[in-house]
Amino acid sequence: MQYMLLIYTSENEEPAPGTKELDDLLARHVAFSGETQNNGQYRHAAPLQPVAAATSVRVRDGRMVATDGPFAETKEQLGGYYLLDCKDLDEAIELAAKLPEAEYGCIEVRPIRDLGQEG
């Protein structure tokens, strides 16, 4: 089954570009990606641009409104994701705990809906 690991952090708490802390964080992601690729679990991953680059789109009464910024003001923002193929939720949670952001942010684990098996 596929699981999305959504990485939430506070952009103010992330390591700054050009620091050893950021280099270490990126090295841990490379190791995690390598491990999940070697185990046949890796499907896709990507970091997101900062929340300042976000645009939220809503349609109300047939009218589209696009606004700068995220959907809601929150302490933590979605910063990236991994899409993994895991045997079960326990395995997905175990892998989520290996992500470095789990130490100061939050990793949301969500199963992917298989629309081909519904209804």
C-alpha positions in Angstrom: 0.0 0.0 0.0 1.2 3.5 -0.7 1.6 6.1 2.0 2.3 9.8 1.8 4.7 11.1 4.4 3.9 14.8 4.7 6.7 16.9 6.3 5.6 19.8 8.5 8.0 22.2 10.1 8.2 25.8 11.1 10.2 27.6 8.5 11.7 29.8 11.2 13.2 26.7 12.9 14.7 25.1 9.8 18.5 25.2 9.3 19.7 28.2 7.4 21.2 27.8 3.9 25.0 27.4 3.9 25.2 26.0 7.4 26.5 22.6 8.6 23.1 21.9 10.1 21.5 22.1 6.6 24.2 20.0 5.1 23.6 17.4 7.8 19.8 17.5 7.2 20.3 17.0 3.5 22.7 14.2 4.0 20.1 12.4 6.2 17.5 12.8 3.5 19.9 11.3 0.9 20.5 8.4 3.2 16.7 7.9 3.8 16.0 8.1 0.1 18.8 5.6 -0.6 17.5 3.2 2.1 13.9 3.3 0.8 15.1 3.0 -2.8 17.2 -0.1 -1.9 14.2 -1.6 -0.1 11.9 -1.0 -3.1 9.7 1.4 -1.0 10.5 4.7 -2.7 8.1 6.1 -5.2 8.7 9.9 -5.2 9.8 12.7 -3.0 10.1 16.5 -3.3 10.7 19.5 -1.2 8.3 22.5 -1.6 9.2 26.1 -2.1 8.7 28.3 1.0 5.2 29.1 2.1 5.6 32.7 0.8 5.4 31.1 -2.8 2.1 29.5 -2.1 -1.2 30.5 -3.8 -4.6 29.4 -2.4 -7.5 29.0 -4.9 -11.1 28.9 -3.9 -14.3 28.9 -6.0 -17.4 30.4 -4.3 -20.7 31.0 -6.1 -19.0 30.2 -9.4 -16.3 32.8 -8.9 -12.6 31.9 -8.6 -10.5 33.8 -6.0 -6.7 33.3 -5.8 -4.9 34.7 -2.8 -1.2 34.8 -2.0 -0.1 32.5 0.8 -1.1 29.2 2.3 -4.7 28.0 3.1 -4.4 28.8 6.7 -2.0 30.5 9.1 -0.3 27.8 11.1 2.8 27.3 13.2 4.0 24.5 11.0 3.9 24.5 7.2 4.0 21.7 4.7 7.6 21.6 3.4 7.8 18.4 1.4 6.8 14.8 1.1 7.8 11.2 0.4 5.5 8.8 -1.4 6.4 5.3 -0.2 5.1 1.8 -0.8 4.9 0.0 2.6 3.6 -3.3 3.7 1.4 -1.6 6.3 0.8 1.5 8.4 3.3 0.3 11.1 6.1 0.2 8.5 5.1 3.7 7.2 5.2 5.1 10.7 8.6 3.5 11.4 10.0 5.1 8.3 8.4 8.5 9.1 10.3 8.5 12.5 13.6 8.3 10.6 13.0 11.6 8.8 15.1 14.4 10.5 12.2 16.8 10.6 10.4 14.4 13.0 12.9 15.7 15.6 11.6 19.2 15.5 8.4 19.2 13.3 5.8 16.7 12.5 5.5 13.9 9.9 1.9 13.2 8.9 1.4 9.6 7.5 -1.6 9.2 5.2 -2.5 6.2 3.1 -3.2 6.9 -0.6 -6.7 6.0 -1.7 -6.9 3.5 -4.4 -9.9 4.8 -6.4 -9.8 1.6 -8.5 -10.9 -0.4 -5.5 -13.7 1.9 -4.4 -17.3 1.7 -5.2 
